[in-house]
Structures are given as C-alpha cells and as structure tokens.
Amino acid sequence: MDLYSKVSKRLANEDVFSIVDTYFMPFGAECDMYSIMGEILAVRERINRMTGVRLYQMRLNVNELTFDVCVPADSVMGEPEIGRRFKGTIWLQGYINF
C-alpha cells in the first residue's frame, strides 16, 4: 500500500519512464512475445547477408537478465548507444537460465 501511495504521488509530476528503469512482461495472448525496456550494455551494427538488411545487435540488461536482441535499423527510433534504454516488443527464442 505504501509503494502504491509513493508511485501515485510521483506520477503527478513525473512520467512512468522516469520512475520505471526496466521491465520484462508478457505481451498479448502468445507465450513467446514480450514487451521489454532495458539498458543497452553493448551495440553492434550488422548486415544480414541473406537479405542485405541493416541490423542492430544489442546486449540488454532487463530486470537483471542479460540477453541479446537483433532489431532492423529502420525500426529503431534514435541512435542506440551504450547506457541508453531500449524499449520494444520482442519475440523471445531460446532459454533463460536463472
């Protein structure tokens, strides 16, 4: 109840993204889609050899989980750099070891 009260007071003067650093939560009805926001730890620009599409490969820290995402460069708003935050919807493949 105290946490709700503190957050409610802060929301009067701040936006949600200044309060929430990272999040990782299911998106929609499918079990492999997630909405995420996390800090960029590393970023590389790549080219898909099969399609010629320019990609950003980013290592993210999201709720103390570290994983890589690949995003087409034309889908990214702004310039991804280390220390900035990435927000998007991802299709999660593979395994997470806790």
N, C-alpha and C positions, 0 to 999 in steps of 0.2 A: 504494500500500500504506500509506503514511504517513497519507493522508487517511482511509482506512478505519479505521485504528487510532484516529485522533483522534475521528472520529464515534462509534465504538463506545464509547470512554471517556465521551464526553459523554452518550450515550444512557442510561448507567447512572443518571445524576442528573437529566436533563432530558428533556422530551418532544420529539417530532420538530418541532413547530411553533415551538419556541423556537430551533431550530437552522436550519431552512429558512425564509428570508424569503419567497420567491416560487417558484412552479413553473408550468409550462405543458407538459402531456403528453397524448398521445392517450388517449382513454377508450373502451374496448371495441373492437369489431371495425369500427366505422364510421369513415370517414376524416374526418368533419366534427364529431365530438364530442370535446371536450377537458375535462380536469379542470384547473382553474386555481386559483391563490391569488396575490393581488397587493394592493398598496397602493392605497387609494382616493384619487384625486387631486381628484375633484370629484363631487358628487352632487346630483341634482335629483329632486324628486318630480313625477310627471306623471300624467295621466289619459288612458287610451286612449279617444278619442272614440267609437269604434265599439262597444266593449264596456262602457265605464264602469269598467274595472279600473284600480286604482291601481298605478302602477309606480315603481320607482326606476331612473333612468338614471344610471349611474356610469361615470366615466372611471377606468381602472385602469392601473397600472404593473406589468406582469408580465414578469419577466426582461428588463427594459429595453425592452419593447414597450409602447406606449401604445394602448389601444383602449377603445371604449365597449361596455357591456353594458346591457341592459334586463331587469329582473327584477320579476315581480309582487311587490308589497309583502307579501302574505300568505305568500310563500315565503321571505322573508328572516328569519333569526333575529337579534334585536337591532336596533339602530338604526344604519344605515350613516352614517358621518361621515368627513370628510377625515382622513387619517392612520391610520385603522383598516385592517385587512385584510379582503378578501372572499375566500371560498373557495366554489367551486361547480363544477358541471358545465355547460358551455355548448355550444350548437350554433353553430359558427363559420360566418358568412356573410361574403362579401366577399373582400378582398385584403389581404395584409400586405406592405408594401414595406420591404425590409431596407436 
